[in-house]
């Protein structure tokens, strides 16, 4: 069964650079098929999309802001059509209106994903050039929006000096300590930070690949940590890390092994920001536990945190320990009571 398609919300104020970031993602998405839902079709660089050839399907939500739309089924309809098997879409990006209320929009997306999709997190853009200095004061609108973000991208880093850029970044960190924060110059944000990239070895080099090579140094401001462990993991401690540990890791993905009598031993885990999805089973070719962490500020402490979830000699986790992990399993995939 195909993995649910992630739905990523890109939000931010008017002029924050959402369309620029979206077009960059489309031009540098390799063979990944991206479906787009955009609230303001007129803002999209149509020529850029046609050249890149990556927006396999694009829906425009006309008639105002999606978060204010009286037709609550609009997003659900778009998601359903984009995740239909015949569409072949790998990821959906929803570009919010600059006046959208992120809390309402995220709530609508969460209620629209269905079984063929999953929420891929909210990326909030903060304009380094035009964000007022007092916007980073506690209690303001920016703090309310940042609280919902899974990844914060400070845009227009190419238009300000180093001191101003650091001022905005420091303000964001002050409001949401530990939240992953990165920067974007010319709208360049590496797609690998947000979703999986597919590469077809047999295809010819595209214009998008050439652009990616030219600007590679602009969009790799994050680290990837790969961790492998042959010993089983303790399900309760694993759940604690997935549920709130390592906040600097925007994404955690991979396969894990646990040893609880009467329970599934192999599991697949995904975390985007604070949104966790765990499903029973893993590819047969995988062995032991294999996790990849991706984030702007990851360091060696990630390995220490992961080492803490390894089951120690003499430990015997039981079904009660497993319950902490199972709370992240979609309802339709959970064990029946007493099973």
Residue pairs with C-beta under 8 A, 6 or more apart in sequence:
2 85
2 116
4 83
4 113
4 115
4 116
4 117
4 118
4 277
5 35
5 82
5 83
5 89
5 90
5 91
5 92
5 116
5 117
5 118
6 91
6 92
6 117
6 118
6 119
6 120
6 121
6 195
6 272
7 79
7 92
7 94
7 109
7 112
7 113
7 117
7 118
7 119
7 120
8 91
8 92
8 93
8 94
8 120
8 121
8 122
8 123
8 194
8 195
9 94
9 96
9 102
9 105
9 106
9 109
9 120
9 121
9 122
9 123
10 18
10 21
10 22
10 93
10 94
10 95
10 96
10 122
10 123
10 125
11 18
11 96
11 100
11 102
11 105
11 122
11 123
11 124
11 125
11 145
11 149
12 18
12 96
12 98
12 124
12 125
12 126
12 127
12 155
13 98
13 125
13 127
14 98
14 99
15 98
15 127
15 130
16 98
16 125
16 126
16 127
16 155
17 125
17 127
17 155
17 156
17 184
17 187
18 95
18 96
18 98
18 125
19 43
19 44
19 45
19 95
20 155
20 186
20 187
21 125
21 153
21 155
21 184
21 187
21 189
22 36
22 38
22 44
22 93
22 95
23 44
23 45
23 48
23 49
23 52
23 187
24 186
24 187
24 188
24 189
24 219
25 34
25 93
25 189
25 191
25 194
26 34
26 36
26 48
26 49
26 52
26 54
26 55
26 208
27 48
27 51
27 52
27 54
27 207
27 208
27 211
27 212
28 190
28 191
28 208
28 211
28 212
28 219
29 52
29 54
29 191
29 197
29 208
30 191
30 197
30 198
30 199
30 208
30 209
31 197
31 198
31 199
31 200
31 203
32 54
32 90
32 91
32 191
32 195
32 196
32 197
32 198
33 54
33 56
33 88
33 89
33 90
33 91
34 54
34 55
34 56
34 89
34 90
34 91
34 92
34 93
35 55
35 56
35 57
35 58
35 59
35 82
35 87
35 89
35 91
35 92
35 93
36 55
36 57
36 58
36 59
36 92
36 93
36 94
36 95
37 58
37 59
37 61
37 75
37 78
37 79
37 82
37 92
37 93
37 94
37 95
38 44
38 58
38 59
38 60
38 61
38 94
38 95
39 60
39 61
39 65
39 66
39 95
39 96
39 97
39 100
40 60
40 95
40 97
40 98
41 60
41 62
44 58
49 55
49 58
51 207
52 206
52 207
52 208
53 206
53 208
54 208
56 87
56 88
56 89
57 81
57 82
57 87
57 89
59 78
59 81
59 82
61 69
61 74
61 75
61 78
63 69
64 97
65 96
65 97
65 99
65 100
65 101
66 74
66 75
66 94
66 96
66 97
66 100
66 105
66 108
67 96
67 97
67 100
67 101
67 102
67 104
67 105
67 108
68 101
68 104
72 108
72 111
75 94
75 108
75 109
75 112
76 111
76 112
76 114
79 92
79 109
79 112
79 113
79 114
79 117
80 114
80 116
81 87
82 89
82 92
83 89
83 92
83 114
83 116
83 117
84 116
90 195
90 196
90 198
91 120
91 194
91 195
91 196
92 117
92 120
94 105
94 109
96 102
96 105
102 122
102 124
102 145
102 148
102 149
103 144
103 148
106 119
106 122
106 148
109 119
110 119
113 119
115 332
118 270
118 277
119 272
119 275
120 194
120 195
120 272
121 150
121 151
121 194
121 250
121 272
121 273
121 275
122 148
122 149
122 150
122 151
122 273
123 149
123 150
123 151
123 152
123 153
123 194
124 145
124 146
124 148
124 149
124 151
124 152
124 153
125 153
125 154
125 155
125 184
126 142
126 146
126 152
126 153
126 154
126 155
126 168
126 172
127 155
127 156
128 154
128 155
128 156
128 157
128 159
128 160
128 164
128 165
128 168
128 183
129 156
129 159
129 160
130 156
131 142
131 168
133 167
133 171
134 140
135 141
135 142
135 171
136 142
136 143
136 168
136 171
136 172
136 174
136 175
137 143
138 175
142 175
143 175
143 176
146 152
146 172
146 175
146 176
146 179
147 176
149 176
149 179
149 273
150 180
150 250
150 272
150 273
150 274
150 275
151 179
151 180
151 181
151 182
151 193
151 194
151 250
151 273
152 172
152 176
152 179
152 180
152 181
152 182
153 181
153 182
153 183
153 184
153 189
154 165
154 168
154 169
154 172
154 181
154 182
154 183
154 184
155 183
155 184
155 187
156 184
156 185
157 165
157 183
157 184
157 185
158 185
158 186
160 168
165 183
169 181
169 183
172 179
172 181
173 179
173 181
178 247
178 248
179 247
180 247
180 248
180 249
180 250
180 273
180 295
180 296
180 297
181 296
181 297
182 189
182 193
182 221
182 222
182 296
183 221
184 219
185 218
186 215
186 218
188 215
188 218
188 219
189 219
190 219
190 220
190 222
191 197
192 294
193 222
193 250
193 251
193 294
221 296
222 250
222 294
222 295
222 296
222 298
223 294
223 295
223 296
223 297
223 298
223 299
224 292
224 293
224 294
224 298
225 249
225 292
225 293
225 294
225 298
225 302
225 303
226 290
226 291
226 292
227 289
227 290
227 291
227 292
227 293
227 302
227 303
227 306
228 288
228 289
228 290
228 291
229 288
229 289
229 306
229 310
230 287
230 288
230 289
231 288
231 310
231 311
232 257
232 258
232 259
232 265
232 289
232 310
232 311
233 256
233 257
233 258
233 289
233 309
233 310
233 311
234 258
234 309
234 310
234 311
234 312
234 315
234 317
234 321
235 258
235 260
235 317
235 321
235 322
235 324
235 325
236 317
236 321
236 322
236 324
236 325
237 308
237 309
238 256
238 258
238 269
238 309
238 325
239 324
239 325
239 327
239 328
240 309
240 324
241 305
241 306
241 308
241 309
242 252
242 269
242 271
242 276
242 278
242 325
242 328
243 276
243 324
243 328
244 274
245 305
246 252
246 293
246 295
246 298
246 302
246 305
248 295
248 296
248 297
248 298
248 299
248 302
249 271
249 293
249 294
249 295
249 298
249 302
250 272
250 273
250 294
250 295
250 296
251 270
251 271
251 272
251 292
251 293
251 294
251 295
252 269
252 270
252 271
252 291
252 292
252 293
252 294
253 269
253 270
253 271
253 291
253 292
254 268
254 269
254 289
254 290
254 291
254 292
255 266
255 267
255 268
255 269
255 282
255 283
255 286
255 289
255 290
255 291
256 266
256 267
256 269
256 282
256 289
256 291
257 265
257 266
257 267
257 288
257 289
258 265
258 267
258 311
258 317
258 322
258 325
259 265
259 311
259 317
260 317
260 318
260 319
260 321
260 322
261 318
262 319
263 319
263 322
263 335
264 280
264 281
266 280
266 281
266 282
266 286
267 278
267 279
267 280
267 281
267 282
267 325
268 278
268 279
268 280
268 281
268 282
269 276
269 277
269 278
269 291
269 328
270 276
270 277
270 278
271 277
276 328
277 328
277 329
277 330
278 325
278 326
278 328
278 329
279 329
279 330
279 333
280 329
280 333
291 306
293 302
311 317
326 334
326 335
